[in-house]
Amino acid sequence: MSSLRTSPDLDQLVALSDTRPVRRRKPGETALVAVIAVLVAFGGAILFTNPRFDWPTVGRYLFDVSVLHGIAVTLELTVYAMVVGIVLGVVLAVLRQSASPVARGAAWLYIWFFRGTPVLVQVLFWGFASALFPQIGLGIPGGPMLFGVDTNLVVPLFAAAVLGLGLNEAAYMAEIVRGGLISVSHGQAEAAGALGLTRMQTLRHVVLPQALRVIIPPVGNQVISMLKMTSVVLVIGVRDLLGSVTEIYSRNYRQIALLIVACIWYLVMTSILTYLQSRLERRLGRSVSPMRSPQDA
């Protein structure tokens, strides 16, 4: 049996088939890269050649004890406010889906008010609650106070900040949760009812677990937004990160350097939260089986 010899043309075709196509860069893309490179170089030159940025002061206060304490307060405010917002938001979302018009109306009124007024104004109202109600206690309407406690003791500044941020966040969380509940097919609830589950059991064991895939991504965005929104508590004297750097530069008059310190830490914290959010979204994405097309059936 004679051996088969390949022709030079066949060898050339095989070699060409093994090569990968080279992506040609378009002229507009090349120009865009050049413009971005110039802007980055220009911005870097401004940052490191302008002495008014005062980088030595930035390095000196980056890990200052007061700044680290402000970071801890910022994180505490974020956690507590989000807990208040999520818990109350779930309740409001369930009330919006209720069959009772009174419950739906009350939830709608709450969302309308807290979404329609600035969060800064709400934080100020809670911070100055003692001006409206000097004491909190029991008494006869229009009559004497039977038992009362100083409002500043019941609602200190930190609690006022948490209430102002958390109650405002609840209005937005309610709409996020409601969107997740609506995304679950109504047939799921009907099937659960046919199996004998109550409305609360259906909500807890059937609807909410499926709605979490829709709810969690925007909740991650709200956590990042809340981390930055905590800076508004400066107006009522809470020493968060921004409040701490403000107190420092009120003494040494290095406003720009201390504000850069605050920006660096906000960027670090938001970057970590963004990374955790992306990991969580990928994990949830893997738990969802891809839809099969009719050709795959």
N, C-alpha and C positions, 0 to 999 in steps of 0.2 A: 504494500500500500504506500503510495507516494505521499510525501508530506506536503501540506498546503503552504504556499508562500504568500505572504501578504504583500500587496502592491504598495508602492510609495504613497499613492493617493489615499489608500485606506489608512495608512499610518498617520498621515497628516490630519485626516478627519478625526481619528481617535484622540490625537493630541489637542485638537481644537475643542473637542467635546469636554476635555478635562479642565480646560481653563475657565475661570469664573468671570462673569461679565464685570467690566470696570465701570463704576458709576461716574459719569461725567458731571462735574460741577457746573451749574449754570452761571452765567455772568452776573446775574442779579444776586445769587447766593454768595459769590466771591466778594462782591462789593459790600454786601451786608456784613460779612465776616470782617472785612477791612475796617468798616465804620465802627463796629463794636470794639475791635482791637484798639483803635485810636481813642475811643471814648474811655475804655478801661485804663489805658496808659495815661490819659489826661487826668482822669479822676484819681488814680494812684499818685500822680505827681502832686496834685493839689493836697491830698491827704497828708503826704509825708514831707512836703516842702514848706507848707504854711505853718509857721511856729504858733499861730493863734489856736490851733487845735490842741496844743499843750499835752502832747502824748505822755511826757513824764508824770504829769498829774493824773492822767488816766490810769497809768500803771500803778501809781501809788494808792489810789482809792478803789481799784478794781476788786480787791479782796478785803476791803476795810470791814471792820466788825459791824459798823452801822449799816453798810450796804448789804452784807450777808443777812443781817437781821431783817432788813426790809424785804429781801428775797423770800425769806421764810414766811413773813406776813402775807406777801403776795400769793404764795402758793396756798396758804391756809384759806385766804379769802376765796381763791378760785375753787378749792375743793368744797368748802361749806356752801358757797353760793350755788354751785352746780348741783349739789345734793338737794338743796331747797328747790331749785328750779326743776330738776328732773322729777322729784316726787310730786310736787304740786302740778307740774305740767302733765304728768300721766293722769292725775285725778281730773284735771280740767279737760283733757282729751276724751276721757271716758264720759264725762258729763256732756260734752258736745255731741257724743254719739247716743246719749240717753233718749229714751222714748218720752220722757217728761219734758214738756215745753218750758217749765219753770227752771229745771236744771240746765237745759240748753241755753236759756236766756241769761242765767246767772253766769255761766262760763263765758258766753260771748261778751257780756258786759265787762267782766274782768279782763279779758284779752284786749278788748277795745280800749279800755282805760290805760293799761300798762304798756301797750304798744304805741299808744298815741301821745304819751308824755315822755320827755327826755329822761334817761336814766340818771343824769346828773341832778335834775330837779327832784327825783324820787329819793336819791341818797341824801340830798340836803333836807328834805322833809323829815326823814328819819333821824338825821343828825340833830335837827332842831325840834324834835318831838316834845321836849320838855317845855318849849315856849307855847305849844298848843295845849298840852296836857301836863301840868306841873306834877301831878300825882296820878298813879294808876292804882285802882282798888275798887272797893264796893261802896256804893252809896245810893241814895234816893235820887232819881232823875229830877233835876231842878232843885234838889234839897242838899242837905249836908252830906259830907263824905264820912261813911261809917268806918272804913278802913282804907288806908292809902299808903303807898310807898313812892318815894321819889322816882320819877321817870328815868332820871339819869342812872339810877342804880339798876333798874330793870332793863333798860336799853342803853348800855354803854356804847361808846363810839364804834367799837369793833362789831358789836351786834347790829348796830344801825347800818353799818356798811354791808354786812351780810344780808340783812333784810332788804335794803335798797337794791342790791344787785340780784339777789335770789328771786324776789317777787317779780322783778322785771324780766328775768330770764325765764320764769315759769310761763309767761305769756307766749314766748317764742317756742319753748319746748312743747307747749300744748299743741301748736300747729304742726310741729315736726312729728310728734307722736300720732296725731290724728291722721296725718298723711300716711304714716306707716300702717295704721289700722285699716284705712281705706284700701290700701294696696292688697290686703288679704282677701281672697275670694269669699263672697258671701256664702257660697256653698259649704265652706269649711265650718262655719258656725251652724249651718243647718244640719250638717252631718253630726256635729257634736251634740246638738240638741236631740237628734234622733237616737243617739246612744244614751241619753238620759243625763247629760251634763247640764248643770245650771249655767246661767249667764256668766257668773263670776268664774266658774270652773272653765268654761269655754274661753273666756278672755285670758285666763292665766295659763292654761295648758295648751291651747290651740292657736289663738289669734296672736298674742304677744310674742311667742317664740318665732313665729314666721315674720312678724312685722319688724323684728330686731334687725334683719338684714337691710331693711330700708331706713331704719331709724338711726343706726349707729354711725354711718358716715357723716351726716349733718351734725350729729351730737359732737363728734370730734372737732368739727369746725367751730361749734359753739364753745367748746372748752378753750380752744386757742383764742377765740375772740374774748372770752371772759377773762383770760389771763391778762390781756392788754387793757380790758375795760376796768380792771381793778384800780387803775391809776386815777380814776375819778374820785376815789375816797380821800385824795389829798385835800379836797375842799372842806372836809369835816375834821381834819387833823389826825387821820390815821396814818401811821408811819409805815407805809408799804415801801416798795423799792423806790418809786418816784418821790415819795415823801421823805425818805432817808437822804437821797441825793440833794433834794431841795433844801433840807436842813443844813447839809454840809456846805453847799455853795452860798447859803445865806451868811455864812461865817467867813469863808475865804474868797468869795466873789469869783470863783472859777466856774461860771455857769456852763460854758460849752464843754469843758472837760468832764464835769460831773454828769451832764446830760448824755455824753457819749458813753460813759460808764453804764448808765441806765439802759441805753439802746443795746449795748453789747449783751447785757444779761437778758433783756427781753428776747433778743435774737437767739441766744443759746436755749432758753426755755421753750420758745415756740418751735425751734428746730427739733428739739427732743420730742415734743408732743406731735409734731408733724410726722416724724419717723414712726412713733408708736401707732399713730392713726393709720399710716400706710400698711404697717405690719398686720394690724387688726383687720383692715379691709381685705388684704390678700388672704388672710385666714378664713374670713367669712366667704370670700369668693371661691375658695377651694371646697368649702362645705356645700356649695350650691352645684348640683349636677347640671352640666350643659344640656340644652334642649336638643333633641334629635330631630333632624330634618326628615321629611317623608322618604327621601332617597336612602337614608340610613336604615329605615325600618325593614 
